[in-house]
Amino acid sequence: SIPPQKHFKLLKKPIPYDRPEPNSGSLKFGLANVRSLNNKLSETKSFLIKENIDVFAVTETWLKDHHTNGHILSQLNYGLLRSDRTRCNGGGVAMFIRSSFVYNEICMLATDCFELIVIDLFVNEDKIRIIVVYLVPSSTIDNISDLVEVLSLHVCVDFPCLLMGDFNLPMIDWISAKSDHS
């Protein structure tokens, strides 16, 4: 079995809050493309606990209705939001949120081309919008435009917004923000 740290990335956001655990005062975010959460549930749980993650976003969950939240969350102190792909296999996004946090579910959407979850997480007197997205690799420019339109409705807020996910856009040079491909 591959150690969990090879699968997962940590995203740290310096928003201070009163953590229940000692010696830490900032939020810990994580993101993983798991390519089947059910098959990597043990590693995911170990990673959440070991790294003390507050909000963990997952892409390519490959979950269906018969995968219950109760089974996934067994022995975890987290809530779970899911946007499963319904029409075909693959895809899907999920968000594990530490149970001690209050949040509002803003949007959960599953289309033929992308899945997304949007929440507002309340931290002391502040809030942060968190968005996780999975865009299918075969997306057309029209599919990407549809995603951008949906995202534009949710990122224009007057508080911090964290957008993360698997956008399957390998032709973009992210440093220059340019692409030589149409």
N, C-alpha and C positions, 0 to 999 in steps of 0.2 A: 504493500500500500504506500502511495506517495504521501509524504508529510503534507498536512494542510497548508503550510505556508507557501508551497509551490503553486497552489491553486488560487489563493486569495490575495487581495491588495487592501491595505489600510488607507483610508482617507481621513486625515485629521483636520478638524475645523476648530479654530481657537475661540469657541464661544463658551465662556466660563459658566458653570452651574454647580449646584451642590450635589455632587455624586454621592450615592450611598456607600461607595467604597472609599477607603482612605487614600491619600497621596495622589489624587488626580482631580483636576477641576475643569477639564475640557471634554467636549463631545468626541466620541470615536465613531467614525463611519467606516463601513467596509463595502466592497463591491466584488462580486464574483460571477463569472459566466460558468455555471456548473455543468451544463449539458447533462441534465437529469439530477434534480435535487434528491429524488428518492434514492438514487444509487450513491449519493454522496452525503447522505443525511448524517452519518456518524462523524465524518470529517467536518461538516458544517457546524454541528453542535459543539464539537471540541474546539473549533476555531472561535466561535462566539464566546465560549466560556474562558478559554485561555487568554484571548486578546481583550476581553471585557468590552466588547463592541456594544454601542448604544443603538445604532441603526445599521442594519445590514441589508443591502440590496442584492438581489439575485436575478440574473438573466438566464434564459434558456432553462427554465425549471422543468419543462416537459411534463407538468402536472395536469391531471384530469380530475373530473368531479369525484372519482372514487378514491383519490388521495385526500384523506381528511386532515384538517388542521390539527385535530387532537393527536393523531399519530405523529405528525411532523413536529409538533410542539412538546411532545412527551419529554418531561424532565427539564424543560426550559422555562425561564421566567421572561418570556417574550410574547407579544401579540404578533399575529401574522396576517398580512394583507396579500392577496393574490389576484393577478389578472392572467388567467389561463387562456391559452389558445384553444379555441373551441372547434374550429372547422377542419383542422388537420393536425398532424403530429408536430412536435418540436415547439420552440418558442416559449412564451410565457415569462412573466416577471413576478417577483415577490419581494416583500419587505418585512424583515423581522424588526420589531420595535420593542425595546426594553419595556417591561410592564410598568415600571415606575413613571413613564412619560405619559403626558396627555397629548393627544393629537386629534386633528380633524381630517377625515378623509375627504379630499377635494374632488378627485376624479379617479376612476378606474375604467380603463378602456381596452378592449381587444378588437382589433380589426384584422383584415386579411394580411396586412402589411406590417403592423406594429402592435405592441402591447405597452401600456404605460400605467403607472400609479403616481398620483400626486397627493401629498399630505402637507399639512401645516403642523409642525412639531412645536410645542410650547415648552420653553426653557426659562424658568424663573419668570421674569416679566417680559421676555422677548419671545419671538417665534422665528422659525426658519422653515421655508418651503423646501421640500425634498421631492425630487422627481426621479423616477427610474424608468428607463425606456429600453425596449428591444426592438430593433428594426431588422426585418428579414434581409438576408444577403442579396436576394434577387430584386430588391426594390428598384422601381423606376423613378425618374425625376418627379412624376406626378405623386407617387407614394411619399417621397421625401417632402414634397410641397405640402401634402396633407399633414404630415407629422409636424412640420414647421408651423403650420397654421394652428394646430392644436397646442403646441408648445407656447406659441406667442400669446395665447389666452391665459397661460398659467405662469409665465416667468416675469411678467410685468407687475411686480408687487413692490411695495415700499419697505421691504425687509429682505434679509439675505435669502438667496435661492441657490440650492445645490442641485445641479442637473448631472445625472450619471447614468451610465448604461452601456449597451453594446449597440453602436450605431452602424456597424458593418459598412464603413466607408473607407476601404483601404487605399483608394486612389488619391486621397487628400493628403497633402503635406501639411501636417498640423502645425508645424513651426512657422511656415510662411502663410498658412491658411489659403493655399492655392491648390488647384488641380489642373493637370494637363489633359484630363479626360473629360468628355462631355457627359 
